[in-house]
Structures are given as C-alpha cells and as structure tokens.
Amino acid sequence: MGEGEPAWPRLIRDWRHGELHSRYRPADGERFDLAHAQVPRYELLDPERYNRLTIQTTRGCPHQCEFCASSILLTPHYAVKPVERVIDELHHIKSVWAEPYIELADDNSLVQTRHTEELLAAFSSEGVHWFTEADIGLAAHPERLEALRESGCRMVLIGLESPTPEGVDGIGLRRNWKRAQWPNYAAAVERIQAAGIAVIGCFVLGLDGDDETVFDQVYQFADETALFDVQLTVLTPFPGTPLYARLERAGRLLEPGAWDKCTLFDVNYHPCGMTADRLQQGLLELGLRVYDEAFVKARRKRFFAGLRRLRREGARVAEEWVEAG
C-alpha cells in the first residue's frame, strides 16, 4: 500500500524467509525520492507489441479529488523526478526503439514551473512525440503551450470531470479548484487545441451534483469545443479513498468492498440525481453517441484545420498529424 519502492524490498526479504505478511506499506513518514528511481528494463520489451512506452516524471497531484485512488492512495505529496533521470530513461528506450512514442505515467505532469520548463527544453532536443496528463490550468500559459507543442507533445488528457458547475463543486479535498476553473473550461480546451495539442476530455458521470441532464451536457460540451477525444467513466468508490468512506457512512454503497466493481464502468453506489440503473444506462447511451464515427470525424476535422493553419504560420507540427486530418 502506498509507494512501492520502500515496501517492496521488505516483501522480497520476507518472501525469501517464508514469512510474508498480508499487507506492506512504507513506514510512517517514509517517502521515496524519485532521484533514486531505477531505470526500467526497457530492453525486455518488444517494441513491435506496443504503440507507446512509459516514463514517470512526477508522482501525485496537488488537487487531490475525493474519488482519486491514484494520487491519494499512492502518496499525499507531489514529487518530481530530476529531468536528467527522465532523459536517461528516454535514452534507454531509444536504444530499443529508435523513434518511440512516449506516455508520461503521471497524474499531473506540468505543475511545477521550473521542472516543466526543464523537461520541455530537454524533450525539444530529443525529437520524440509524447502524451501526458495535465490539468486545465495549462491553458493559462500561452508561452508554455507553444513550448509544449515544440517539445513534441501531441496530446494531453485533462480531468474535466463534469460540464456543469454543480458537478465539479466540492470534489477537491483541499480547495474547490475545479469549481473555480469551470467558467474557463470551454475556452481553455479551445486554447490548448488551437496551439496544436489534442485534448482528451475526461468526464466522471454520477457526481453528487449531476442529474440526468449531464449526459446531454457532456455531448454538447464535446461538440461545442471540438474535443479531440472523450473519456467516460462513472464515479467509482475505490476502497481506501475518502469517497468510499463517505458513501459507506451514508449507506450509499451497493456492494461494500466489491473490488470487482472497481472498473470505472460499473455503478456500485446510489447516485444523488438519478437511480443507479439510469446512470449505468446513461453511460452506455452516451458512449454510443460520443464515439459515433461521424461525430468523432466532425470534431477532429476542426482540430486538423487548426493544425494546417499552424503549419502555414511556420510552427513545427508533426506531418503525420496533418496528414491524418
């Protein structure tokens, strides 16, 4: 439980002595320094079987949404890996895949300004294309968007959560950051995509502020902003998260402790604004609409039109992106 690096050696030691315990976690106050991260054994992978390889550059997320199992259960702190270590890993990847596509295995990559600037500068000289997760605050820095594109970033996944202010209200444990950002959602998506970076907008259906209109509102948001791609999930109470504890106290869990329901697509609680069955049905119906081939093509046509404009203006834009449009 928690960060694996401090606990894993103890697990291996106990296994060797036939004394395994049921749970392992770091000692109180023990934190792993990403500067000491080992380079993964990329040479064991066959690039023919992957469309991307991953590098972790940061760990955690400063926003700490109530439902987020990843950042809350892994570490309550935000940490960055030194850029020289990141590039060392990239060079190892290049030794097995000359022109790789890289995914940053982070929850929120571009938070610390200095680290972000160093990372983008380093990637710019490496000639790779990459994808990451970030937050909507990225749009507030036009110069960073340009640097991001020129560094080879082709796509960002952003947790929008809901197209409504009621949906995002109160989901942050530290401060109501996403509610404050909500009025800028549409303009921010359009600004990022206008810079030549495709946005995957992530939505969590069934938040306490949602009612049955949320399905149409997600569709309308994707249409109006020409989102390159959409990720749909339902609110999922992972055991160990603050969300799980709150729903358990309120008697709203359908099957307490049901790990097999932690798929992000199975409803395992009583929503506030609709029934559980309606939420499950709404997810499926909305999926058929947003992933309809004609709707996807229409959204991406607008994105690729922007890429062609950037190329005419002299920006360094990957030709395969333009050709795909």
Summary of the structure (lengths in Angstrom):
residues: 325
radius of gyration: 20.9
end to end distance: 44.1
largest distance: 65.6
contacts: 981
relative contact order: 0.09
helix: 47%
strand: 14%
